[in-house]
Amino acid sequence: MSFSPLYRAQALREIERQAGAQARPPLMERAGLAIARAADTLKLDLPLPILVVAGPGNNGGDALVAARHLVDWGIPVDLVFTGRIDRLSADARRAWDAWASTGRPSHEDIPPAGRWSLAIDGLFGTGLTRDIEEADRRRIAKINALACPVLSIDVPSGLDADTGAVRGAAVRASLTVTLLAHKPGLYTLDGKDLVGRIQFEALGADAPSLVAPQGFLLNRSVSSFLPARPANTHKGHFGQVGILGGADTMVGAAFLAGSAALLAGAGRVYLGLLAADLPGFSPYQPELMVRRAETLLAMESLTCLVAGPGLSQSTPAQQCLTQALERDLPLVLDADALNLLGRHPALAARIPTRTAATLLTPHPLEAARLLGREPADIQRDRIGAAGDLARRFQSYVVLKGSGSVCAEPGGTYYVNPTGNPGLASAGTGDVLSGILGALIGQGLAVPDALRLGVYLHGAAADDQVARGDGPVGLTASEVALAARRLLNDWIYRPAP
């Protein structure tokens, strides 16, 4: 299997240094040519010029090279240059001099009444480490107001390439042509809303051969983790998953997780409920086997335990979670299990000492409680926060949200590109925990189950939207059913 490597800014600088030392023609020339070619295919079929906005750094140098190529091809260009010539890097200065040799003029700001077939955004790239100043915020607002496609070079200006956070203002691109390597900020937090379509240009460099990656972008190859089932088999071969939760008024969360586990292939699913009035069975999913929480916790046959859906934060819930942590089997902790850990440091201290694998599934607020931070701090650096959780608890982690981040205790992380706003509805987290429990219960290694489960969960929501059932009004139950359909497609009807 092959996941695309992801690189943060510090590693990108080293890749650029090594690749640039060998590149002939220089990297900036290669980048500008790739941008010009992409622009030529993206521009509207109208007799209008292309607007090129070149900033003060090397991103602006790439834009200058692209502008020169477009002019050479007979395409009219209106160039806006916002930097100072005497402060350009050596490569960017050569790009400026080459542009100046065309005899074409440049502007200091975007003309107020211009009309263009395309705008090329080369204001800021991966080196942006501060919030955008007011003059550039106005330029970004003008770019976003244009009635034409926008092509961003490497990363939409104002988007932090490491984190996906907006630095005060950011360009909303139709196409982002990202160079040398993929950047995590394109795929998480606000990145997914701003990048448009992504086109990757390696510029002749093989980044992994220069710098070993720590991060990767998940893709469909995760489906290889789960093999097809032989005919000579029975339910005992596919695990026995326990779902611990379902306190009074919250039984539905446990039922959702249990149903999702069944639909994801678990052989048997037991619900251990805390509710005082124990339902005899689920009329919606009678295959689920209902037990009291203490009965579930005493079962020796479980192959995975999911704790948290509808658990509550009561004293009995805390006692049940304490017993769950003592079990020597893989444990998925979700929802109120995570909130209990955040409230009781002594309980949280048990996690790193467990002998079996632990998987934490927090959303940003739960992650903030676990780390003793504010949710905004978590969102400012989702990859860093997920890594901090994995190291602190010596556990596998998925930090949920736009571009969910999967982190391993050793420092490797994965960003998930699937999913959509339809997942922002009640119960979808319970469905994810059930899917993860089912995959682990069937014998998948926890890191494999994590990557497959998170990708599958988002892909199921995407599949429902493609069928016209969302994102508005998409329900957790529909996501679980779609996940089953995709699993069977991937295993038994693989794409050619």
C-alpha positions as a printed Julia matrix, in Angstrom:
496×3 Matrix{Float64}:
   0.0     0.0     0.0
   1.14    3.55   -0.65
   0.06    6.65    1.24
   1.17   10.11    0.08
   3.79   11.53    2.46
   2.95   14.77    4.27
   5.58   17.32    5.26
   5.46   20.29    7.58
   7.34   23.52    6.87
  10.67   22.67    8.5
  11.0    19.43    6.57
   9.84   21.18    3.38
  12.7    23.64    3.64
  15.19   20.78    3.84
  13.57   19.04    0.85
  13.72   22.28   -1.12
  17.37   22.78   -0.16
  18.42   19.3    -1.24
  16.27   19.17   -4.36
  17.28   22.68   -5.38
  20.97   21.84   -5.21
  20.51   19.29   -7.99
  17.69   20.76  -10.06
  18.41   21.88  -13.62
  16.52   23.97  -14.58
  16.1    25.48  -11.09
  13.09   24.56   -8.97
  11.51   27.99   -9.33
  11.61   27.69  -13.11
  10.04   24.24  -12.91
   7.39   25.46  -10.51
   6.48   28.48  -12.61
   6.16   26.37  -15.74
   3.89   23.88  -13.95
   1.73   26.77  -12.69
   1.51   28.33  -16.14
   0.43   25.04  -17.68
  -2.25   24.54  -15.04
  -3.42   28.12  -15.53
  -3.73   27.64  -19.27
  -6.16   24.76  -18.73
  -8.13   26.39  -15.9
  -8.76   29.88  -17.3
 -12.19   30.78  -18.56
 -12.6    30.65  -22.33
 -12.98   34.42  -22.57
 -10.82   37.07  -24.28
  -9.63   38.41  -20.94
  -6.18   38.6   -19.32
  -4.98   36.49  -16.4
  -4.4    38.29  -13.11
  -1.15   37.22  -11.42
  -0.63   38.36   -7.82
   3.0    37.86   -6.78
   4.01   38.32   -3.16
   7.36   39.15   -1.56
   8.74   35.6    -1.15
   9.59   32.59   -3.26
   5.9    31.9    -3.78
   5.82   35.25   -5.55
   8.89   34.19   -7.54
   6.97   31.12   -8.79
   4.16   33.47   -9.83
   6.57   35.71  -11.71
   7.94   32.76  -13.68
   4.4    31.62  -14.47
   3.47   35.14  -15.66
   6.5    35.22  -17.98
   5.58   31.88  -19.55
   1.98   32.94  -20.09
   3.12   36.11  -21.86
   5.52   34.05  -23.99
   2.55   31.92  -25.03
   0.62   34.99  -26.13
  -1.71   35.09  -23.13
  -2.22   38.62  -21.74
  -1.27   39.05  -18.08
  -1.95   41.76  -15.48
   0.8    41.43  -12.88
   0.49   42.7    -9.32
   3.76   42.62   -7.37
   3.51   43.37   -3.63
   7.13   42.87   -2.59
  10.3    44.93   -2.68
  12.79   44.12   -5.41
  15.79   44.75   -3.16
  14.55   42.19   -0.62
  13.9    39.29   -2.99
  15.81   36.04   -2.68
  18.37   35.35   -5.41
  15.98   33.02   -7.27
  13.03   35.39   -6.97
  15.2    38.31   -8.12
  16.15   36.37  -11.24
  12.45   35.7   -11.83
  11.7    39.41  -11.47
  14.48   40.4   -13.86
  13.23   37.88  -16.42
   9.73   39.32  -16.11
  11.05   42.87  -16.44
  12.86   41.89  -19.64
   9.45   41.28  -21.27
   8.79   45.03  -21.03
   5.39   44.41  -19.45
   4.21   46.67  -16.61
   3.31   45.66  -13.09
   0.89   47.05  -10.5
   1.27   47.51   -6.76
  -2.31   46.5    -6.08
  -5.21   44.75   -7.78
  -6.92   47.16  -10.19
 -10.39   47.97   -8.85
 -12.39   47.45  -12.02
 -10.51   44.69  -13.78
 -12.0    41.58  -15.38
  -9.94   38.43  -15.79
 -10.29   34.88  -17.06
  -8.28   33.56  -14.09
  -6.47   34.8   -11.0
  -3.18   33.25   -9.88
  -2.6    33.62   -6.16
   1.11   33.83   -5.37
   0.95   36.09   -2.34
   2.14   33.75    0.42
   3.27   30.15    0.59
   4.4    27.63    3.18
   6.75   30.1     4.87
   3.93   32.17    6.35
   4.37   32.26   10.15
   2.34   35.34   11.09
  -1.13   36.72   10.66
  -1.86   38.54    7.42
  -1.52   42.33    7.62
  -4.36   44.64    6.67
  -3.15   45.55    3.17
  -2.87   41.89    2.21
  -6.19   41.1     3.84
  -7.75   43.6     1.46
  -5.98   41.97   -1.49
  -7.23   38.56   -0.4
 -10.78   39.93   -0.1
 -10.52   41.29   -3.66
  -9.28   37.93   -4.96
 -12.13   36.1    -3.24
 -14.65   38.51   -4.76
 -13.54   37.88   -8.36
 -15.93   36.27  -10.83
 -13.33   33.88  -12.2
 -11.47   30.76  -11.05
  -8.56   31.18   -8.65
  -5.38   29.12   -8.82
  -3.29   29.13   -5.64
   0.41   28.3    -5.76
   1.42   25.62   -3.25
  -1.14   26.67   -0.63
  -3.94   29.27   -0.62
  -2.44   32.49    0.71
  -3.19   32.93    4.41
  -3.67   29.21    5.08
  -1.1    27.71    7.45
   0.4    24.81    5.51
   1.26   22.95    8.72
  -2.04   23.21   10.56
  -4.83   24.24    8.19
  -5.53   27.32   10.3
  -6.37   30.66    8.67
  -3.87   33.41    9.47
  -6.44   36.18    9.7
  -7.65   35.85    6.09
  -7.17   33.3     3.32
  -7.76   32.9    -0.39
 -10.51   30.52   -1.42
  -9.02   28.64   -4.37
 -10.63   26.75   -7.21
  -7.4    24.81   -7.71
  -4.3    24.53   -5.54
  -1.17   23.38   -7.34
   0.99   22.13   -4.51
   4.7    21.67   -5.13
   7.41   19.17   -4.12
   5.33   17.45   -1.41
   1.87   17.35    0.11
   1.26   19.62    3.1
  -1.0    18.53    5.98
  -2.72   21.91    6.26
  -4.33   21.36    2.86
  -6.32   18.45    4.26
  -7.35   19.39    7.8
  -9.22   22.11    9.69
 -10.0    24.99    7.27
  -7.83   23.62    4.49
 -10.56   21.4     3.06
 -12.83   24.44    2.58
 -10.19   26.6     0.89
  -8.03   24.51   -1.43
 -10.57   23.55   -4.07
  -9.15   20.77   -6.21
  -5.55   19.79   -5.46
  -2.98   19.13   -8.18
   0.38   17.8    -7.08
   3.6    18.65   -8.91
   6.75   16.9    -7.66
   8.99   19.09   -9.89
  11.24   16.1   -10.53
  12.05   15.62   -6.83
  11.41   12.48   -4.78
  10.75   13.96   -1.35
  10.79   10.66    0.65
  14.27    9.87   -0.65
  15.48   13.22    0.71
  13.64   13.46    4.04
  11.82   10.59    5.76
   8.18   11.57    6.31
   6.41   11.37    9.67
   2.95   12.0     8.25
   0.86   10.44    5.52
  -2.42   11.07    3.71
  -4.78    8.11    3.87
  -6.28    6.7     0.69
  -8.39    3.82   -0.58
  -5.52    1.34   -0.16
  -6.59    0.97    3.5
  -9.13   -1.55    2.18
  -6.32   -4.09    1.86
  -6.24   -4.44    5.65
  -9.42   -6.54    5.69
  -9.27   -9.79    3.67
 -12.16  -11.54    1.99
 -13.92  -14.18    4.09
 -13.54  -17.89    3.26
 -16.69  -19.95    2.73
 -15.74  -22.37    5.51
 -16.23  -20.02    8.44
 -18.64  -19.12   11.25
 -19.48  -16.18   13.48
 -16.9   -17.13   16.05
 -14.16  -16.28   13.56
 -15.13  -12.6    13.45
 -14.83  -11.5    17.0
 -17.0   -10.73   19.98
 -17.29   -7.0    20.57
 -18.56   -5.43   23.76
 -20.13   -1.95   23.91
 -20.09   -0.43   27.39
 -22.45    2.54   27.86
 -26.14    3.27   27.51
 -26.98    5.0    30.78
 -30.51    6.29   31.42
 -31.8     8.45   28.51
 -28.68    7.58   26.45
 -29.28    3.97   25.45
 -29.55    4.99   21.81
 -25.83    5.81   21.64
 -24.92    2.26   22.66
 -27.4     0.82   20.18
 -25.9     2.94   17.39
 -22.37    1.78   18.21
 -23.51   -1.82   18.45
 -25.37   -1.72   15.15
 -22.38   -0.18   13.44
 -20.16   -2.95   14.82
 -22.5    -5.6    13.41
 -22.68   -3.88   10.05
 -18.87   -3.65    9.97
 -18.62   -7.43   10.26
 -18.34   -8.32   13.94
 -19.46  -11.9    14.59
 -21.24  -11.1    17.85
 -21.95   -7.78   19.57
 -22.88   -7.48   23.24
 -24.23   -4.31   24.82
 -23.4    -3.73   28.47
 -25.89   -1.06   29.57
 -25.99    1.08   32.7
 -29.68    2.01   32.28
 -31.84    1.11   35.28
 -34.65   -0.23   33.08
 -32.72   -2.69   30.96
 -34.39   -3.29   27.58
 -34.66   -6.96   26.71
 -33.56   -6.33   23.13
 -33.36   -3.68   20.44
 -36.46   -3.73   18.22
 -34.38   -1.98   15.53
 -31.42   -4.38   15.73
 -32.53   -7.6    17.46
 -29.19   -9.25   16.65
 -27.58   -7.2    19.44
 -27.31   -9.08   22.73
 -28.24   -6.91   25.7
 -26.57   -7.39   29.09
 -26.05   -5.39   32.23
 -22.75   -3.51   32.33
 -21.31   -5.68   35.11
 -22.17   -8.83   33.18
 -20.4    -7.56   30.06
 -17.3    -6.6    32.03
 -17.06  -10.15   33.42
 -17.17  -11.82   29.98
 -13.92  -13.57   29.08
 -14.76  -14.16   25.42
 -14.62  -10.54   24.23
 -12.03   -9.68   21.59
 -12.5    -5.9    21.86
 -14.29   -3.56   24.24
 -15.71   -0.14   23.29
 -16.4     2.07   26.29
 -18.17    5.41   26.2
 -21.28    5.62   23.98
 -23.98    6.98   26.29
 -21.91    6.0    29.36
 -22.59    9.19   31.39
 -20.18   10.58   33.98
 -21.86    9.13   37.04
 -20.13    7.26   39.83
 -21.33    3.86   38.47
 -19.96    4.88   35.04
 -16.61    5.73   36.6
 -16.54    2.35   38.36
 -17.34    0.54   35.12
 -14.62    2.42   33.26
 -12.13    1.51   35.97
 -12.95   -2.17   35.44
 -12.73   -1.76   31.66
  -9.22   -0.34   31.97
  -8.19   -3.42   33.91
  -9.24   -5.8    31.14
  -6.36   -7.24   29.11
  -7.93   -6.71   25.7
  -7.96   -3.91   23.1
 -10.01   -0.97   24.33
 -11.68    1.82   22.35
 -12.49    4.86   24.51
 -15.07    7.34   23.24
 -17.44   10.07   24.44
 -18.08    9.98   28.19
 -15.22    7.55   28.77
 -12.93   10.35   27.58
 -14.76   12.93   29.68
 -14.29   10.75   32.76
 -10.57   10.51   32.04
 -10.42   14.29   31.77
 -12.18   14.71   35.13
 -10.22   12.05   37.01
  -6.44   12.24   36.53
  -5.87    9.09   38.56
  -8.06    7.18   36.12
  -6.25    8.69   33.13
  -2.91    7.66   34.64
  -3.89    4.02   34.16
  -3.96    4.32   30.37
  -0.19    4.38   29.64
   0.38    1.31   31.82
  -2.13   -0.94   30.08
  -0.62   -4.0    28.42
  -3.25   -4.19   25.67
  -3.67   -1.45   23.06
  -5.85    1.56   23.77
  -7.52    3.73   21.13
  -8.81    7.22   22.02
 -11.38    8.9    19.76
 -11.79   12.51   20.99
 -13.34   15.48   19.29
 -11.54   18.8    19.97
 -13.41   19.58   23.21
 -12.68   16.12   24.63
  -9.05   16.41   23.53
  -8.81   19.76   25.31
 -10.08   18.23   28.54
  -7.59   15.37   28.29
  -4.66   17.73   27.71
  -5.79   20.49   30.08
  -6.01   23.05   27.27
  -8.62   25.14   25.52
 -10.39   23.75   22.42
  -9.03   26.64   20.35
  -5.49   25.52   21.23
  -6.29   22.03   19.98
  -7.65   23.37   16.7
  -4.67   25.67   16.14
  -2.47   22.61   15.71
  -4.53   19.47   15.33
  -1.58   17.32   14.31
   0.47   18.48   17.27
  -2.44   17.9    19.67
  -3.11   14.39   18.37
   0.57   13.58   18.73
   0.62   14.96   22.28
  -2.32   12.72   23.22
  -0.7     9.64   21.68
   2.54   10.25   23.55
   0.97   11.18   26.88
  -1.32    8.16   26.99
   0.88    5.78   24.96
  -2.22    5.12   22.91
  -3.5     5.33   19.38
  -5.6     8.43   18.76
  -8.04    9.82   16.24
  -8.68   13.52   16.71
 -11.99   13.91   14.94
 -13.01   16.87   12.82
 -12.47   18.22    9.33
  -9.51   16.13    8.2
  -9.4    13.75   11.17
  -5.86   13.11   12.44
  -4.77    9.6    13.43
  -1.68    9.55   15.64
   0.52    6.73   16.92
   2.63    6.72   20.1
   5.84    6.59   18.07
   5.1     9.91   16.37
   3.71    8.82   12.99
   0.46   10.53   12.0
  -2.1    10.15    9.23
  -4.61   12.7     7.93
  -7.91   11.42    6.6
  -9.25   13.14    3.45
 -12.73   11.59    3.52
 -15.84   12.96    5.2
 -18.11   15.96    4.89
 -20.37   18.22    7.0
 -23.03   15.5     7.09
 -20.99   13.89    9.87
 -21.74   16.89   12.09
 -24.84   15.22   13.5
 -25.7    13.25   16.6
 -24.5     9.67   16.78
 -21.89    9.64   14.03
 -19.13    9.38   16.62
 -20.88    6.36   18.15
 -20.93    4.78   14.71
 -17.21    5.36   14.3
 -16.43    3.75   17.66
 -18.55    0.75   16.7
 -16.76    0.37   13.38
 -13.37    0.58   15.08
 -14.43   -1.99   17.68
 -15.63   -4.37   14.96
 -12.4    -4.15   12.98
 -10.22   -4.67   16.04
 -12.5    -7.44   17.25
 -12.06   -9.27   13.95
  -8.32   -9.39   14.55
  -6.94   -6.35   12.77
  -3.95   -4.72   14.41
  -5.1    -1.56   16.16
  -3.17    0.88   13.88
  -4.58   -0.86   10.79
  -8.1    -0.81   12.21
  -7.71    2.86   13.07
  -6.66    3.89    9.57
  -9.25    1.71    7.83
 -12.08    2.62   10.19
 -11.56    6.38   10.05
 -11.2     6.38    6.26
 -14.24    4.11    5.85
 -16.41    6.23    8.17
 -15.73    9.38    6.15
 -16.03    7.59    2.83
 -19.44    6.24    3.86
 -20.66    9.77    4.47
 -19.21   10.86    1.11
 -20.96    7.95   -0.61
 -24.3     8.96    0.89
 -23.83   12.54   -0.28
 -22.95   11.3    -3.78
 -26.24    9.41   -3.78
 -28.14   12.59   -2.85
 -28.73   11.75    0.82
 -26.89   14.65    2.43
 -24.97   16.37    3.71
 -28.0    18.12    5.22
 -29.99   15.61    7.26
 -27.54   12.73    6.96
 -28.05   10.44    9.95
 -25.65    8.2    11.84
 -27.67    5.11   10.97
 -27.35    5.9     7.28
 -23.57    6.22    7.66
 -23.39    2.77    9.27
 -25.35    1.2     6.41
 -23.2     2.97    3.83
 -20.05    1.71    5.58
 -21.28   -1.87    5.2
 -21.93   -1.33    1.51
 -18.47    0.13    0.94
 -16.7    -2.61    2.9
 -18.3    -5.24    0.7
 -17.53   -3.27   -2.45
 -13.89   -2.89   -1.45
 -13.4    -6.53   -0.43
 -15.44   -8.41   -3.01
 -15.78   -5.91   -5.86
 -12.47   -4.05   -5.87
 -11.93   -1.23   -8.34
  -9.91   -2.26  -11.44
